[in-house]
Amino acid sequence: MKLGIISDTHGGLKGWERALAGPLSQVDLILHAGDLLYRNCDAEVDQLLLDYPIQSPYVYIHIDNLAILMLHGHELEVEDMWVLGDRYKINLLISGHTHLYKLLQKGPLTLINPGSPSLPKGEEIPTVALLDTEQLTVAIVRIDTNAWVKEMRIIL
């Protein structure tokens, strides 16, 4: 299965459109790690205006033998994420919040932050992540050129 991973769109429709027309155009499922709307962080008041949930603090799913935990990550440092991964015996921990892409591995845990397609920080480029659960690969991809910025093989 091919998954698209996106975060920190902050109401940026152009970023969404470019990501959907580009690197996310051939995925089976899209996971969004938070900050969907134009605010510093999605808030309870935003939820009152929407017909679908955006406030789940964690998503825990199994896809093709991969245990995945997704959260926004605004209250955690990287070291806390390693601890969560060990506690829940997951393969992938997906977060957002920083607007900076990141792929890190420690033993059987891979940390993924797709960056932001709408508001990348500083000199960063607009990015999303692509996860291939059959090939066990994850890549950070530029939404403007579809060029792969970084790729990593998932270790189980």
C-alpha positions as CSV (number, residue, x, y, z in Angstrom):
1,M,0.0,0.0,0.0
2,K,1.2,3.5,-0.8
3,L,0.5,6.2,1.9
4,G,0.9,9.9,1.7
5,I,1.8,11.7,4.9
6,I,1.2,15.4,5.2
7,S,1.2,17.9,8.1
8,D,1.0,21.6,8.9
9,T,-1.1,22.7,6.0
10,H,-2.6,25.6,8.1
11,G,-5.4,26.3,5.7
12,G,-3.0,26.6,2.7
13,L,-5.1,25.4,-0.2
14,K,-2.3,25.9,-2.7
15,G,0.0,23.6,-0.8
16,W,-2.7,21.0,-0.6
17,E,-3.5,21.3,-4.3
18,R,0.2,21.0,-5.3
19,A,0.7,18.0,-3.0
20,L,-2.4,16.2,-4.3
21,A,-1.6,16.9,-8.0
22,G,2.1,15.9,-7.4
23,P,3.5,13.4,-5.0
24,L,0.2,12.4,-3.4
25,S,-1.6,11.8,-6.7
26,Q,-1.0,8.0,-6.7
27,V,-1.4,7.1,-3.0
28,D,-4.0,4.8,-1.5
29,L,-4.4,6.7,1.8
30,I,-3.4,10.1,3.1
31,L,-2.5,10.6,6.8
32,H,-2.5,14.2,8.1
33,A,-0.5,14.8,11.3
34,G,-2.3,18.0,12.4
35,D,-2.6,21.8,12.1
36,L,-5.0,21.5,9.3
37,L,-6.5,25.0,9.7
38,Y,-5.0,28.4,9.6
39,R,-4.0,28.9,13.3
40,N,-1.0,28.1,15.4
41,C,-2.5,24.8,16.3
42,D,-5.9,23.2,15.6
43,A,-8.2,24.2,18.5
44,E,-11.5,23.2,20.1
45,V,-13.2,26.2,18.6
46,D,-12.2,25.0,15.2
47,Q,-13.8,21.6,15.9
48,L,-17.1,23.3,16.6
49,L,-17.2,24.5,12.9
50,L,-16.4,21.2,11.3
51,D,-18.3,18.1,10.5
52,Y,-15.3,15.8,10.8
53,P,-12.9,15.3,13.8
54,I,-9.5,17.0,13.8
55,Q,-8.7,16.8,17.5
56,S,-7.7,13.2,18.0
57,P,-4.4,13.4,20.1
58,Y,-3.2,10.0,18.7
59,V,-4.0,7.7,15.8
60,Y,-2.8,4.1,16.2
61,I,-3.2,1.9,13.2
62,H,-1.8,-1.3,11.7
63,I,-1.3,-1.4,7.9
64,D,0.5,-4.3,6.2
65,N,2.2,-5.5,9.4
66,L,3.4,-2.0,10.3
67,A,2.3,-0.6,13.7
68,I,2.0,3.2,13.2
69,L,1.4,5.9,15.8
70,M,0.6,9.4,14.6
71,L,0.4,12.5,16.7
72,H,1.0,16.2,16.1
73,G,4.0,16.3,18.4
74,H,3.7,19.8,19.7
75,E,4.3,18.7,23.3
76,L,7.1,16.2,22.7
77,E,10.8,16.3,22.0
78,V,12.5,13.7,19.8
79,E,13.7,11.8,22.9
80,D,10.0,11.5,24.1
81,M,9.1,10.1,20.7
82,W,11.7,7.3,21.1
83,V,10.2,6.5,24.5
84,L,6.7,6.3,23.1
85,G,7.8,4.1,20.2
86,D,9.4,1.7,22.7
87,R,6.4,1.8,25.0
88,Y,3.9,0.9,22.3
89,K,6.2,-1.3,20.2
90,I,5.5,0.5,17.0
91,N,7.4,0.6,13.8
92,L,6.6,4.2,12.7
93,L,5.9,7.3,14.6
94,I,4.6,10.1,12.5
95,S,4.5,13.7,13.8
96,G,4.4,17.2,12.5
97,H,4.4,20.7,14.2
98,T,8.0,21.8,13.4
99,H,7.4,22.4,9.7
100,L,10.7,20.7,9.1
101,Y,11.0,17.3,7.4
102,K,12.7,14.6,9.4
103,L,13.5,10.9,8.9
104,L,15.3,9.2,11.8
105,Q,15.8,5.6,12.8
106,K,16.7,3.9,16.1
107,G,16.5,0.2,16.1
108,P,13.1,-0.9,14.8
109,L,11.5,2.5,15.1
110,T,11.4,5.1,12.3
111,L,10.4,8.7,13.1
112,I,8.8,10.6,10.2
113,N,7.9,14.3,10.0
114,P,6.8,15.2,6.5
115,G,7.5,18.9,6.9
116,S,4.9,21.3,5.5
117,P,3.6,21.8,2.0
118,S,2.2,25.2,2.8
119,L,4.5,26.9,5.4
120,P,7.9,25.4,5.5
121,K,10.2,26.9,8.1
122,G,13.1,29.1,7.2
123,E,15.0,27.9,4.1
124,E,13.2,24.6,4.0
125,I,11.2,23.5,0.9
126,P,7.5,22.5,0.8
127,T,7.4,18.7,1.4
128,V,5.3,15.7,2.1
129,A,6.3,12.1,2.8
130,L,5.5,8.9,0.9
131,L,5.4,5.5,2.6
132,D,5.4,2.2,0.6
133,T,4.4,-0.6,3.0
134,E,5.3,-3.3,0.6
135,Q,8.8,-2.0,-0.3
136,L,9.3,-0.8,3.3
137,T,10.5,2.6,2.2
138,V,9.7,6.1,3.3
139,A,10.7,9.2,1.3
140,I,10.5,13.0,1.8
141,V,9.3,14.5,-1.5
142,R,9.3,18.1,-2.7
143,I,5.7,19.1,-3.8
144,D,7.0,21.5,-6.4
145,T,9.2,19.1,-8.4
146,N,8.3,15.6,-7.1
147,A,12.0,15.2,-6.4
148,W,12.9,12.9,-3.5
149,V,14.8,14.8,-0.9
150,K,15.6,11.9,1.4
151,E,14.7,8.2,1.5
152,M,15.0,5.5,4.1
153,R,14.4,1.8,4.3
154,I,12.2,0.8,7.3
155,I,13.9,-1.8,9.5
156,L,11.5,-4.2,11.2
